[in-house]
Amino acid sequence: MDTLKNDTVVIVQGQNIEDMVNRAFTFLKPTFSRWQTCIVKPNLCALKKASTGVTTHPKLVEALVNRLRDYFTSVLIVESNSSALEAEAKFKFCGYEEVAKSTGAKLTYIAISYL
């Protein structure tokens, strides 16, 4: 395969999350403009720990943010309020405040409206 299409999916298995993220980036060979801001939107649809499979594991997002900082000057982790939960509560409960502290990423609320 000479070039990857925009819809390429990479499945990486292993025990070390940082290593798995790095292997995915090595395979994909992404190119980004250094001045851009990157937005990461994990699945935080409920106040459930990542061990349940309902929410994205904060260690995965942490590894992803650490790798994205090689390409972007700013990385935002974003979440929106849902009908019953505020984004701030989801960030705190799911361990994303620690991710922001360790990576320098900013936790950001985004408003989503449905037409």
Steps between C-alpha positions, in 0.01 A plus 500: 500500500664822383260756642233490765148620440323731744290210627790276600454311827796357689451229760789470742516240775723492804533568870680837493267784397782746415664237278171420326432869426856544370467195273173635359665836427798325340266307270280799413786750454274803561601845383364809670583869499687585820296812575164323519293421804383140528172396660465159665144389578493190721180310568382627838129442461443383857650506846653156455859392553696395192512142630130471408575565132252787496754782508839551335786407730687812617838325453420458129415869468812591697720296262322650199541857629868440575553384142289780349716757680775401252280647225282769659572804712174456691287197579147533636303215657136589442169383637147630495224498755247224455143501610590390852872564543725801478831470316696612807358213708582250225859626471550473877333162551669333203853613592556764235608775741814292565555458124484877453746556784751243373483598130425872503186442292205725575164357603238687301122502504334521161136574435332271254161584358283268301283631221 
